[in-house]
Amino acid sequence: MEFSSLLARTDLGDRQKTVLGAAFTTFGHYSYARTTMDDLAEASGISRTALYKIYRNKEHIFRAVCECIHSVALEDASRALSGTSPFAETLADAVIARYRVLLNVGNAAAHADEMAELYLSLAGDLATKFEADFRVMILAAINEAIASNRLTLPPSIPSAETFADLVGMSVNGIKKYAGSITAFEDLARHLVLGLARP
């Protein structure tokens, strides 16, 4: 997924989309550290003054890029959770949908290692928030599936909360060590199906 197609799915104004699209490309070309607000204004086709009226600084722009990526990822996960497949498959689809957005956009970015480090240092609070939002989403789905007899927790897992945490932590580990998006998706699906099927 290209960042431009992701931006098209947000409800941001046209000028914001232009700036964030230009920023994503410019950060990738020059690196975040070497990019200036002048570079971002020029890439966006607007004046520096106009840019400052939209975003306070380069960090604000970077965080807005991260927010766009995460909001679309959560939207995709939510859509997958509304599917009609057996719950184990629906949950696997949701987990994969959420991370597919993150991994595809991350892998498409030049200077991906720098961007990953910056993500933790400049937007770590956003990462924490979106992780918590995703946990709330899947926990609600797990509780609903238990109540409607679409899911029976394995005897070794004492609660829906433990199940949600186990899925989240395990999938994060897979994301960290899987060598490709395909490998991640295969492993994540096997994990979720193994946990969610009685």
C-alpha positions as CSV (number, residue, x, y, z in Angstrom):
1,M,0.0,0.0,0.0
2,E,1.4,3.3,-1.0
3,F,1.1,6.2,1.4
4,S,-0.8,8.3,-1.1
5,S,-3.6,5.6,-1.3
6,L,-3.7,5.5,2.5
7,L,-4.0,9.3,2.6
8,A,-6.9,9.2,0.2
9,R,-8.9,7.1,2.7
10,T,-8.6,9.7,5.5
11,D,-10.9,12.7,6.1
12,L,-8.1,15.2,6.1
13,G,-8.4,18.3,4.0
14,D,-6.7,18.5,0.6
15,R,-3.9,20.7,1.8
16,Q,-3.1,18.5,4.7
17,K,-3.0,15.5,2.4
18,T,-0.7,17.3,0.1
19,V,1.7,18.2,2.9
20,L,1.7,14.7,4.5
21,G,2.2,13.0,1.1
22,A,5.1,15.3,0.3
23,A,6.5,14.8,3.8
24,F,6.5,11.1,3.5
25,T,8.3,11.2,0.2
26,T,10.8,13.9,1.4
27,F,11.6,12.1,4.6
28,G,12.3,9.0,2.6
29,H,14.5,10.9,0.1
30,Y,16.5,13.1,2.4
31,S,16.0,11.3,5.7
32,Y,14.0,13.0,8.5
33,A,17.2,14.6,10.1
34,R,18.2,16.4,6.9
35,T,14.7,17.5,5.9
36,T,13.8,21.1,6.7
37,M,10.5,22.9,6.8
38,D,11.7,24.8,3.7
39,D,12.1,21.4,2.0
40,L,8.6,20.4,3.1
41,A,7.1,23.6,1.9
42,E,8.8,23.4,-1.5
43,A,7.8,19.7,-1.9
44,S,4.2,20.6,-0.9
45,G,4.0,23.5,-3.4
46,I,3.1,26.0,-0.7
47,S,4.9,28.8,1.1
48,R,6.7,28.2,4.4
49,T,4.3,30.6,6.1
50,A,1.3,28.6,4.8
51,L,3.0,25.4,6.0
52,Y,3.4,26.8,9.5
53,K,-0.3,27.6,9.5
54,I,-1.1,23.9,9.0
55,Y,1.6,22.2,11.1
56,R,3.7,23.7,13.9
57,N,7.0,22.0,12.9
58,K,8.6,19.0,11.4
59,E,7.8,16.7,14.4
60,H,4.1,17.7,14.2
61,I,4.1,16.6,10.5
62,F,5.9,13.3,11.3
63,R,3.4,12.6,14.1
64,A,0.5,13.4,11.7
65,V,1.9,10.9,9.2
66,C,2.0,8.2,12.0
67,E,-1.6,9.0,13.0
68,C,-2.8,8.6,9.4
69,I,-1.1,5.2,9.1
70,H,-2.6,4.0,12.4
71,S,-6.1,5.3,11.8
72,V,-6.3,3.4,8.5
73,A,-4.8,0.3,10.1
74,L,-7.4,0.3,12.8
75,E,-10.2,0.9,10.3
76,D,-9.0,-2.1,8.3
77,A,-8.9,-4.2,11.5
78,S,-12.4,-3.1,12.5
79,R,-13.8,-4.0,9.0
80,A,-12.2,-7.4,9.2
81,L,-13.8,-8.0,12.6
82,S,-17.2,-7.5,11.2
83,G,-16.8,-10.4,8.8
84,T,-19.0,-13.5,8.9
85,S,-16.3,-16.2,8.9
86,P,-15.8,-18.4,11.9
87,F,-14.4,-16.2,14.7
88,A,-10.9,-17.6,14.7
89,E,-10.6,-16.7,11.0
90,T,-12.2,-13.3,11.6
91,L,-9.7,-12.5,14.4
92,A,-6.8,-13.6,12.3
93,D,-8.0,-11.4,9.4
94,A,-8.3,-8.4,11.8
95,V,-4.8,-8.9,13.2
96,I,-3.3,-9.3,9.8
97,A,-5.2,-6.3,8.3
98,R,-4.0,-4.0,11.0
99,Y,-0.3,-5.0,10.7
100,R,-0.4,-5.3,6.9
101,V,-1.0,-1.5,6.7
102,L,1.9,-0.8,9.0
103,L,4.3,-3.2,7.4
104,N,3.5,-2.3,3.8
105,V,3.9,1.5,4.4
106,G,7.0,0.9,6.6
107,N,8.7,-1.3,4.0
108,A,7.8,1.2,1.2
109,A,9.7,4.0,3.0
110,A,13.3,4.7,2.2
111,H,15.3,5.2,5.4
112,A,12.9,2.7,7.1
113,D,15.3,2.0,10.0
114,E,15.6,5.7,10.8
115,M,11.8,6.1,10.5
116,A,11.3,3.1,12.9
117,E,13.6,4.7,15.5
118,L,12.0,8.1,15.1
119,Y,8.6,6.5,15.5
120,L,9.5,5.3,18.9
121,S,11.2,8.5,20.0
122,L,8.9,11.1,18.5
123,A,5.6,9.3,18.5
124,G,6.0,6.6,21.2
125,D,2.9,7.9,22.9
126,L,0.9,7.5,19.7
127,A,2.2,3.9,19.4
128,T,1.1,3.2,22.9
129,K,-2.4,4.7,22.3
130,F,-3.0,2.8,19.1
131,E,-1.8,-0.4,20.6
132,A,-4.3,0.2,23.4
133,D,-7.1,1.1,21.0
134,F,-6.4,-2.2,19.1
135,R,-6.5,-4.2,22.3
136,V,-9.9,-2.6,23.2
137,M,-11.2,-3.5,19.7
138,I,-10.2,-7.1,19.8
139,L,-11.1,-7.6,23.4
140,A,-14.7,-6.4,22.6
141,A,-14.8,-8.8,19.7
142,I,-13.5,-11.7,21.9
143,N,-16.0,-11.0,24.6
144,E,-18.9,-10.8,22.0
145,A,-17.7,-14.1,20.4
146,I,-17.6,-15.8,23.8
147,A,-21.1,-14.6,24.7
148,S,-22.5,-15.8,21.3
149,N,-20.7,-19.1,21.5
150,R,-18.5,-18.3,18.6
151,L,-15.4,-18.7,20.8
152,T,-14.5,-21.0,23.6
153,L,-11.3,-20.1,25.4
154,P,-8.8,-22.9,25.8
155,P,-8.7,-24.2,29.4
156,S,-5.2,-22.8,29.8
157,I,-6.3,-19.2,29.1
158,P,-8.3,-17.9,32.1
159,S,-10.0,-14.8,30.6
160,A,-10.7,-12.8,27.5
161,E,-8.2,-10.2,28.7
162,T,-5.5,-12.8,28.9
163,F,-6.4,-14.0,25.5
164,A,-6.3,-10.5,24.0
165,D,-2.9,-9.8,25.6
166,L,-1.5,-13.1,24.4
167,V,-2.6,-12.4,20.8
168,G,-1.2,-8.9,20.9
169,M,2.1,-9.7,22.5
170,S,2.7,-12.8,20.3
171,V,1.9,-11.0,17.1
172,N,4.2,-8.1,18.0
173,G,7.0,-10.7,18.5
174,I,6.2,-12.2,15.1
175,K,6.3,-8.8,13.5
176,K,9.7,-8.1,14.9
177,Y,11.3,-11.3,13.7
178,A,9.4,-12.3,10.6
179,G,11.6,-11.9,7.5
180,S,8.9,-10.7,5.2
181,I,5.3,-9.5,5.1
182,T,4.2,-12.9,3.7
183,A,6.1,-14.7,6.5
184,F,4.5,-12.5,9.1
185,E,1.0,-13.0,7.7
186,D,1.4,-16.8,7.6
187,L,2.8,-17.0,11.2
188,A,0.3,-14.6,12.6
189,R,-2.6,-16.6,11.0
190,H,-1.3,-19.9,12.4
191,L,-0.9,-18.4,15.8
192,V,-4.4,-16.8,16.0
193,L,-6.1,-19.9,14.6
194,G,-4.2,-22.1,17.0
195,L,-5.3,-20.0,20.0
196,A,-8.9,-19.3,18.9
197,R,-9.9,-22.8,17.8
198,P,-11.0,-25.1,20.7
